Each structure stands twice: as C-alpha cells, then as structure tokens.
Amino acid sequence: MIQKIEQERQKLNCFAERYGLSHPRVLAQSQQLDKLLNLYQRTQAAHPKRKKEVTDRTDRIRLSG
C-alpha cells in the first residue's frame, strides 16, 4: 500500500505542475490520494503491531520525496 500511496502522490505532483492546483484533474487526483491515505490510517489503527514497521517505511518515503 505504501508504494501505491507514493505513486499516487507522484501523479498528484505531476498533475499540479502541469495543470495548476485548481484544475479538476488535480483535484480528482488529490481526492484519490486522500482515500488511500484514509484507508492506510484505518488499516494501521486496526493492526497496531504492524504500525512501527510501516511508519518506518513511510518516514523513509517522506524523506526521499
């Protein structure tokens, strides 16, 4: 799921650079990314033992992005 979130974030950045922040395509991509992030957060809340491992990977993605 982390890879999918990162892919969707990259798409959002590309769309925003190409079309501007208020373009419908950018807004739709932002909503898609929000859905994935919400799902990820719900998954983490349901599985707290996995949280540390996934958080570590997420932090590495943020640092490299």
N, C-alpha and C positions, 0 to 999 in steps of 0.2 A: 504494500500500500504506500510505503514511503516513496518508492520510485514513481508511482502513478501521481502522487501529490507533486513531486518535483517536476515531472513532465508537464503537468497542468499549469504549474507556476511559471515555467519557462514559456509556455504558449501565451499565457497572460502577458508576460513582459514583452514578448514579440508583438503581439496584437496592439498593446498600448503604445509602443514605439511607432508602429506603422500607422495606426488609425487615430490615435489620441485617446485620452481617458474616457471621454463621454460617448464614444462610438458604441452602437448596440452589440457589435461582436465582442468588444472588450468587456462590456457589462455582462453578457451571457457567459463568457469565459470565467469572469470573476465569480459569478454565481455557481458555476460548476466546481471551481476550486473550493468555494465555501462549503458546498455539500460534502466534498471529500474530506475536508478538514473536520467538519462536524461528525462525520462517520468515524473518522480516526479517533477523535476525542471520546466518543461514546464507546468505542472498542477498548480504548485504554482504561476507561472508568470501569468497564466490565471485567477487565483482566489486569488487575494491578500488579501482578507478579511480572508481567512482561513489560511493564511501563519503563523501568530503568533501561533495559536493553534498547527499546525503540527510541526513547528520549535521547540516548547517547547518539544513535544514528541520525536523528533529526537535528541535533545540535551540529553535527558534522556537516550536514547538508546546508544548514543556515550559514555556517562559517564559510563554506565554499561558494555560496550563491551570491 
